[in-house]
Amino acid sequence: MRLFEIILLVSLTILPFCWKFLARKFSSYYLIGGLAVLIILQLVVEGYRWQLLPGYLLIVILAVRIRFANAENPFRFSALSVLRGLGYLLLLVPAWVLPLVLPVFKLPEPRGPFAVGSKNIHLETNKPEPITENLEDKRQLMLKVWYPAIADDAPTETYVPGAGRDAFALKYGLPASALNYLDYVKTYVHPEAPFAEGRFPVLIFSHGYGSKATGYYALLSEIASQGYIVITMNHTYESLGTTFPDGSEVYFDYEYQRQIAANQMETITPIQQAFRDSISFEQRQKIVRDAVQDYFEGDIQERWVQDMQEVLDRLPQWNSSGFLKNKMNLNQVGAFGHSVGGGAAGRLSLSDARIKAGANLDGIQWGTKIDTLFQKPFLYVSADWPAEHEDLNAHIYLKKSTDYFYEAKLLNSGHPNFMDIPFMVPVSALAGTGSIDAEEGIHIVSDLVTAFFDRHLKNETNANLESFSTSSLLEFQIFKGDSIRQ
């Protein structure tokens, strides 16, 4: 919480017990005036947000009480005093809980040598849109480029504006205005700031299913600050929400999800049963092999691979004209993603020679990987799933790579720890995150991803990936071919 929010709530917690004493020492008008000054400072300096409505109401109630109650009367226990105390407590609890659970949070400041700039690109394709029913619809994507910049005192952009925010509110049955408090979250990304000098490696990033590219500010701004151009996209109708240049907003298509997920339990149930049964890894491998090639998320990942390839196809053109002119090193292109997007990045790495190295952050890579090897360096980072979780990637990544394969587990983490979620909702029981400190977790992941691409895209021999094996919050192994190195 912010300073004046804390002062306001602490005052509301303490004053009911001491206002009579203070009113006997000072005029009640001084106390009321102090409360008025406090609320005005909070509103002017920090700004209104609905999470503080119970606190604002308590200020009014307390001011009325101070003005009209007799400070000389000693406290007497009665039914009325009990009811009055319970009513105050019923407002005081949400006055504390709401701003704590939904805070104006602080994003980590990028630690790299570069400031971070951003620019949106509207990518229109000639491919039919596979999700809508209108046969004339063409697939279109909104991209966001995060890049090394020279920012100085340039303004920063609003945190998650537009459809991504609106769709999040809609998902939970809230009005769009319920998330206006996110306007107060400071980002470290400068829209359309001048590019830093030099040419930089390019990373294509794919988000999680039903998530959005702008849900990863902490991770992506850190990596861009280390000298990478990161191109993210909202996979239209399968991201939480996308805003197009004409102002139209497209949200996640829940009906389409229901259609493609129908009857999929027939595919996934044998996998679940295989993990519950006491069978050998080799026996389970056969069952998993058949199922992972048929599950519907494999089709999603293939669709997202095509989205990323649309971007890859345009890189040479963008490198010859426009704001990206001569800024991309197209011999150093990688891919990474989270959740379903992580599996899609792995699928792209497996099939597209333009990708020189890839990384999967806690995603299952559905499809044919189980039968083959990567022919390039690959990094797989998982969350710290409970023991009963079906570890499909243990089977899918059994055959690793003819090159380097890195396998890591971020201890005490949950699936959302790769996103901004643990900052936005800092209560692990609500957010599904682990007990790891949110900032520490993001730093470990971003440092590992950066070091991986430093070595295998930038060819920096001093990128010390071996040092991650000493982290107390990371299980880490390095394979060369199928042989363990550490």
Solvent accessible surface area in square Angstrom, and as a share of the most:
residue,aa,sasa,rsa
1,M,61,0.27
2,R,42,0.15
3,L,115,0.57
4,F,39,0.16
5,E,0,0.00
6,I,69,0.35
7,I,71,0.36
8,L,0,0.00
9,L,0,0.00
10,V,59,0.34
11,S,26,0.17
12,L,0,0.00
13,T,47,0.28
14,I,94,0.48
15,L,24,0.12
16,P,46,0.29
17,F,181,0.75
18,C,38,0.23
19,W,10,0.04
20,K,44,0.19
21,F,109,0.45
22,L,46,0.23
23,A,18,0.14
24,R,121,0.44
25,K,131,0.55
26,F,114,0.47
27,S,49,0.32
28,S,25,0.16
29,Y,134,0.51
30,Y,158,0.60
31,L,26,0.13
32,I,40,0.20
33,G,31,0.30
34,G,42,0.40
35,L,9,0.05
36,A,42,0.32
37,V,86,0.49
38,L,20,0.10
39,I,30,0.15
40,I,99,0.50
41,L,70,0.35
42,Q,0,0.00
43,L,68,0.34
44,V,116,0.67
45,V,93,0.53
46,E,17,0.08
47,G,10,0.10
48,Y,113,0.43
49,R,4,0.01
50,W,68,0.24
51,Q,0,0.00
52,L,0,0.00
53,L,89,0.44
54,P,18,0.12
55,G,0,0.00
56,Y,24,0.09
57,L,89,0.44
58,L,0,0.00
59,I,9,0.05
60,V,86,0.49
61,I,74,0.38
62,L,5,0.03
63,A,19,0.14
64,V,79,0.46
65,R,71,0.26
66,I,3,0.01
67,R,103,0.38
68,F,153,0.64
69,A,24,0.19
70,N,80,0.41
71,A,15,0.12
72,E,119,0.53
73,N,71,0.37
74,P,86,0.54
75,F,145,0.60
76,R,164,0.60
77,F,165,0.69
78,S,48,0.31
79,A,79,0.61
80,L,118,0.59
81,S,13,0.08
82,V,60,0.34
83,L,119,0.59
84,R,102,0.37
85,G,41,0.39
86,L,92,0.46
87,G,34,0.33
88,Y,35,0.13
89,L,90,0.45
90,L,133,0.66
91,L,45,0.23
92,L,21,0.10
93,V,78,0.45
94,P,40,0.25
95,A,0,0.00
96,W,66,0.23
97,V,66,0.38
98,L,48,0.24
99,P,0,0.00
100,L,87,0.43
101,V,29,0.17
102,L,42,0.21
103,P,11,0.07
104,V,13,0.08
105,F,15,0.06
106,K,182,0.77
107,L,10,0.05
108,P,12,0.07
109,E,112,0.50
110,P,25,0.16
111,R,110,0.40
112,G,18,0.17
113,P,112,0.70
114,F,62,0.26
115,A,36,0.28
116,V,1,0.01
117,G,0,0.00
118,S,3,0.02
119,K,61,0.26
120,N,98,0.50
121,I,30,0.15
122,H,62,0.28
123,L,6,0.03
124,E,117,0.52
125,T,8,0.05
126,N,138,0.71
127,K,86,0.36
128,P,89,0.56
129,E,13,0.06
130,P,69,0.43
131,I,11,0.05
132,T,36,0.21
133,E,162,0.73
134,N,82,0.42
135,L,167,0.83
136,E,144,0.65
137,D,45,0.23
138,K,106,0.45
139,R,9,0.03
140,Q,64,0.28
141,L,0,0.00
142,M,25,0.11
143,L,3,0.01
144,K,18,0.07
145,V,0,0.00
146,W,0,0.00
147,Y,3,0.01
148,P,0,0.00
149,A,4,0.03
150,I,81,0.41
151,A,10,0.08
152,D,126,0.65
153,D,147,0.76
154,A,31,0.24
155,P,106,0.66
156,T,51,0.30
157,E,30,0.13
158,T,62,0.36
159,Y,3,0.01
160,V,5,0.03
161,P,73,0.46
162,G,30,0.28
163,A,0,0.00
164,G,6,0.06
165,R,19,0.07
166,D,38,0.20
167,A,5,0.04
168,F,42,0.17
169,A,1,0.00
170,L,111,0.55
171,K,102,0.43
172,Y,127,0.48
173,G,68,0.65
174,L,74,0.37
175,P,88,0.55
176,A,50,0.38
177,S,65,0.42
178,A,9,0.07
179,L,7,0.04
180,N,76,0.39
181,Y,3,0.01
182,L,2,0.01
183,D,77,0.40
184,Y,86,0.33
185,V,6,0.03
186,K,117,0.50
187,T,1,0.00
188,Y,49,0.19
189,V,0,0.00
190,H,24,0.11
191,P,62,0.39
192,E,118,0.53
193,A,8,0.06
194,P,88,0.55
195,F,29,0.12
196,A,4,0.03
197,E,146,0.66
198,G,41,0.39
199,R,138,0.50
200,F,13,0.06
201,P,6,0.04
202,V,0,0.00
203,L,0,0.00
204,I,0,0.00
205,F,0,0.00
206,S,0,0.00
207,H,0,0.00
208,G,4,0.03
209,Y,46,0.18
210,G,17,0.17
211,S,14,0.09
212,K,22,0.09
213,A,4,0.03
214,T,28,0.16
215,G,5,0.05
216,Y,0,0.00
217,Y,2,0.01
218,A,3,0.02
219,L,1,0.00
220,L,0,0.00
221,S,5,0.03
222,E,6,0.03
223,I,0,0.00
224,A,0,0.00
225,S,0,0.00
226,Q,48,0.21
227,G,2,0.02
228,Y,0,0.00
229,I,0,0.00
230,V,0,0.00
231,I,0,0.00
232,T,0,0.00
233,M,1,0.00
234,N,20,0.10
235,H,0,0.00
236,T,3,0.01
237,Y,49,0.18
238,E,1,0.01
239,S,1,0.00
240,L,9,0.05
241,G,1,0.01
242,T,1,0.01
243,T,54,0.32
244,F,11,0.05
245,P,94,0.59
246,D,121,0.63
247,G,51,0.49
248,S,52,0.33
249,E,65,0.29
250,V,28,0.16
251,Y,74,0.28
252,F,15,0.06
253,D,40,0.21
254,Y,90,0.34
255,E,88,0.39
256,Y,35,0.13
257,Q,57,0.25
258,R,146,0.53
259,Q,105,0.47
260,I,41,0.21
261,A,36,0.28
262,A,54,0.42
263,N,118,0.60
264,Q,37,0.17
265,M,117,0.52
266,E,136,0.61
267,T,26,0.15
268,I,21,0.11
269,T,59,0.34
270,P,60,0.37
271,I,1,0.01
272,Q,53,0.24
273,Q,77,0.34
274,A,2,0.02
275,F,46,0.19
276,R,155,0.56
277,D,61,0.32
278,S,124,0.80
279,I,54,0.27
280,S,50,0.32
281,F,67,0.28
282,E,118,0.53
283,Q,102,0.45
284,R,42,0.15
285,Q,31,0.14
286,K,146,0.62
287,I,63,0.32
288,V,0,0.00
289,R,101,0.37
290,D,85,0.44
291,A,8,0.06
292,V,0,0.00
293,Q,65,0.29
294,D,99,0.51
295,Y,33,0.13
296,F,21,0.09
297,E,37,0.17
298,G,7,0.06
299,D,96,0.50
300,I,0,0.00
301,Q,0,0.00
302,E,62,0.28
303,R,31,0.11
304,W,0,0.00
305,V,3,0.02
306,Q,73,0.33
307,D,4,0.02
308,M,0,0.00
309,Q,49,0.22
310,E,16,0.07
311,V,0,0.00
312,L,4,0.02
313,D,80,0.42
314,R,55,0.20
315,L,5,0.02
316,P,82,0.51
317,Q,115,0.51
318,W,34,0.12
319,N,22,0.11
320,S,70,0.45
321,S,61,0.40
322,G,60,0.58
323,F,63,0.26
324,L,2,0.01
325,K,105,0.45
326,N,91,0.46
327,K,35,0.15
328,M,0,0.00
329,N,28,0.14
330,L,52,0.26
331,N,121,0.62
332,Q,32,0.14
333,V,5,0.03
334,G,0,0.00
335,A,0,0.00
336,F,0,0.00
337,G,0,0.00
338,H,2,0.01
339,S,19,0.12
340,V,12,0.07
341,G,0,0.00
342,G,0,0.00
343,G,0,0.00
344,A,0,0.00
345,A,0,0.00
346,G,0,0.00
347,R,51,0.19
348,L,0,0.00
349,S,0,0.00
350,L,48,0.24
351,S,81,0.52
352,D,11,0.06
353,A,86,0.67
354,R,94,0.34
355,I,0,0.00
356,K,89,0.38
357,A,0,0.00
358,G,0,0.00
359,A,0,0.00
360,N,0,0.00
361,L,0,0.00
362,D,10,0.05
363,G,4,0.03
364,I,50,0.25
365,Q,1,0.01
366,W,8,0.03
367,G,6,0.06
368,T,81,0.47
369,K,1,0.00
370,I,4,0.02
371,D,57,0.30
372,T,47,0.27
373,L,52,0.26
374,F,0,0.00
375,Q,124,0.55
376,K,25,0.11
377,P,13,0.08
378,F,0,0.00
379,L,0,0.00
380,Y,20,0.08
381,V,0,0.00
382,S,13,0.09
383,A,1,0.01
384,D,47,0.24
385,W,96,0.34
386,P,75,0.47
387,A,109,0.85
388,E,138,0.62
389,H,59,0.26
390,E,49,0.22
391,D,68,0.35
392,L,8,0.04
393,N,6,0.03
394,A,41,0.32
395,H,0,0.00
396,I,1,0.00
397,Y,2,0.01
398,L,83,0.41
399,K,85,0.36
400,K,23,0.10
401,S,0,0.00
402,T,75,0.43
403,D,41,0.21
404,Y,51,0.19
405,F,0,0.00
406,Y,0,0.00
407,E,50,0.23
408,A,4,0.03
409,K,65,0.27
410,L,0,0.00
411,L,39,0.19
412,N,71,0.37
413,S,6,0.04
414,G,13,0.13
415,H,50,0.22
416,P,24,0.15
417,N,1,0.01
418,F,0,0.00
419,M,24,0.11
420,D,3,0.02
421,I,37,0.19
422,P,9,0.06
423,F,19,0.08
424,M,16,0.07
425,V,22,0.13
426,P,70,0.44
427,V,53,0.31
428,S,54,0.35
429,A,97,0.75
430,L,118,0.59
431,A,17,0.13
432,G,46,0.44
433,T,18,0.10
434,G,19,0.19
435,S,101,0.65
436,I,14,0.07
437,D,86,0.44
438,A,21,0.17
439,E,74,0.33
440,E,79,0.35
441,G,0,0.00
442,I,1,0.01
443,H,38,0.17
444,I,26,0.13
445,V,1,0.00
446,S,1,0.00
447,D,52,0.27
448,L,1,0.00
449,V,0,0.00
450,T,12,0.07
451,A,14,0.11
452,F,0,0.00
453,F,0,0.00
454,D,23,0.12
455,R,49,0.18
456,H,31,0.14
457,L,4,0.02
458,K,47,0.20
459,N,108,0.55
460,E,68,0.30
461,T,129,0.75
462,N,125,0.64
463,A,10,0.07
464,N,82,0.42
465,L,0,0.00
466,E,67,0.30
467,S,49,0.32
468,F,30,0.13
469,S,40,0.26
470,T,116,0.67
471,S,38,0.25
472,S,101,0.65
473,L,31,0.16
474,L,7,0.04
475,E,95,0.43
476,F,17,0.07
477,Q,70,0.31
478,I,4,0.02
479,F,21,0.09
480,K,82,0.35
481,G,16,0.15
482,D,87,0.45
483,S,71,0.46
484,I,97,0.49
485,R,143,0.52
486,Q,81,0.36
